[in-house]
Amino acid sequence: MRHDHQGFTLIEIAIVLVIIGLLLGGVLKGQELITGARVRNLIAQQDGIKAAFFAFQDRYRAFPGDYAAASANINCGGGCADGNGNGRIDNGSAGSSHEEILAWSHLASAGFLNGSYVATAGTASAAEGNTPKNPYGAFVELVYDGVYGTGTSGSPGAAKHNLKTGNQVPVEIMAEVDRKIDDGKPYSGAFQFSLYASGGSGGPAAANCVDSASPPNWKVSGSETNCGGVSLF
């Protein structure tokens, strides 16, 4: 009995390889587009809030959250809570109000920020309705402290006004944001790594987000999904 065995021709194999290549190329291009969109979204949020911050300062000659005459000059619907007017957006330390929470109601009620955020002098933590979130569902923060770069506290020598992206951001997104708007390094420049943990969620671990090179780089090889950054003013 005769059996004929017929294999694939070179042309058929080439066609299959071309199709596989096109499929892989499409997947990789799709991932690249998604990453690019997320990077642009995060940058746009940072830019929008910074623009609102400076516009508020220009109009009222004070910082949002710290503004001591907010109740008299801004219509917050149920009444605006005043800051202490000391020239810093305090985070509740030394008995101050949580001005980093009040800042959002001041900005939104003054018309500089989209959304509706409500906070009172007694509001002590970020929550739905008083603080905006980043694209990954973590709260952002506008504050005067030193929780950026290698810092973990608001010591006078290190503290600055800054805008934190919030955590839960993939490290590759942080790295790309840094490359696009600053020097690409997590511990230098105007955009840096931050340990800030928003809304009671677990904060980023520096060892998972930043490598041990000299100078350090964003640790994109680790694929960490819980990182965060900060824009310094």
N, C-alpha and C positions, 0 to 999 in steps of 0.2 A: 504494500500500500504506500502510495506516495503522499507526503505532506509538504505543502508549500508554505514557507515562513516568510512573510513580507514585513520588513521593518519600516521605520520612518525614513523618508528621503531627507537630504540635507536642506532642501527648500522648506519642508514642513517643520523641521527642527528650528530653522532660522525664524520662521513666522511665529512659532510658539515663544521663542526667546524675545522677539520684538514685543509681543503682546505683554509678556511678563515685565519687560523693562518699562513699558508705558504705564502699566498698573502701579509698579513701584514708584515711578516718577510722579504719578498723580497723587499717591498717598503722601510722599515726602513734600510735594509742593503744597498740598492741603494743610499739612502740619505747619509748614513755614508760614502760610497765610494766617492760620489761627494764632500762632505765636506773635506774628507782627501786629495783628489786630489787638491782642491783649496788651502788648507793649504800648501801643498808641493810646489805648483806653486808659491805662494807668498814668501815662504822661499827661494826657488831657485832663484827668481829674486833678493831678498835682498843679498843673498850670492854672486851671480854673479857680482853685481855692487860693493859690498865691495871688492871683489877680484880684480876687475879692478882698483878701487881707489888706493889700496895699491901697485899694480903692476906699475901703472903710477908714483906714488910717488917714488918708488924704482928706476925707470929708469931715471926720470927727476929731482929728488930731489926737487919737487914742487908739489902743488896740482892741479888737473885738474880744469880748469876755472880760477884759480889764476895764472897760469904759465905765466910769463912775457916774455918768449922767445918762445912762441908757434908758432908765425908767422915764426920764423927762423928754427925751428926744427921739426915741424909737418906739413905734407902735408894735408891740408883740402880741396883740390881741388880748391876752389875759394879764398884761403887764410884764415889762422886762425887768429882770433882776440886774442890779448894778454890780460891777466889779469894784475892786478897791482902789483903782487908779494909780497903782504904784509903778506903772510902766512895764509890767511883766504879765504874761498870761499864766498865772499860777495854777498848780495842779492839786491844790488842797493842802499843801504842806504848811506847817507853822500856823495852822488854824484858818487859813484863807479859804474862800469859796473855791469850788472847782471851776475856775474860769475857763479851763480847756473845754468844759461842757457848755458853759454860757456862751462861748464864742460862736457856736453854730446858730443859736437863736438870735444873737445880735446880727450876724452876717445875713441870715435868711430874712429876718424881719426888716432889715434895712434895705432889702432888695438886691443885695450883691451876690446871693447864692440861691440857686433853685432848691425847692423843697420847703418843708415846714418842720422846724425843730423847736421843741418846747422844753425849757429847763427853768428851774427855780434856784434860789440861793442855796437851797438844801440838797440839790441834785448832786450826787457824789460819784456816779459811775456812768460810763457810756452804755447806752441801751437803745433799742428801737424807739424812734421818735425824738431822740435828742442829739443823735450823732450820725453822720453819714458813714457809709461802708465803702470799702474798696470792691473791685470786681470779683473778689474771692470771698466776700461775705464777712470780712473782718473790719472792725471800726478803725477809722483814721483818727489822727490826733493832731491838734494845733496847740502848741504849748511852749513854755520856757523851761527847758531842762537840759541835762547832759547825757541823755540816754541815746547815744549815737556813736558810731565808730567803736572804739574800745571802752567807752564810758558806760557806766551803769547808774549814775546818779546825777543830780543837778548841782554839783559843786560850783561855787561862784566863778572859778577860773575856766570852767568848761561849758557852762550852761549858755545856751543861745535859744532864740526863738526858732522853732523848727516845725516842719510838717511831716508827720510820719505816715507812711503808706498803709500802716497796719500790717499784721503778719498774715500767714497762710498763703504767701505768694511764692511760686516756684523759683528756685534760685536762678534758673536760666532766664526768667523774665526780669529778675532784679539786675542780672548782669547786663542784659541788653538795654534796659532803661538807663543804667549807669553809663554805658558806652554812648548812647545817643545824646544824653543831656550833660554829661560830665566827663571825668577822666577814666571811667571804667574800673576804678579801684575802690574796694569796700571801706577802706579806712582813711581815705583822703578826699579832698575836693568838697564841692557843695552838695553832693549826694553820696550818702554813706550807709553802711549797714546799721540796723538798729535791733536791739534786744526787746523792744516794746512788744508786750502781749496785750491784745485788746479784748475787752469784754470778758475777762476772766479766763480766756483760752490760754493754752500753753504757749509760751513764747518761743521764738527761734533759739536754736543752740548755735553759738558762733562756730563751733567745730564742724557743724553740718553745712554751714552756709559760706564759710570763708576758709581757704586753704592755708597751709603753713609756709608758703613761699615768702620770699623777701624781695620786694614788698608783697603783701598778701593779695590774692585774687579771689574773685567769687568762685566757689567750688562747684562749677557746673558739672563736673564728672560724677558728683554724688547724687544728682537728680533729686535733691531735697525739695519738698513741697511746702515747708513752713519757714519762710524767710521774710524779711521786711527791710525797708529802707527809710531814709529820712532826707528831706530837702532842708538845708540850713539857710537861714535868712541873714 
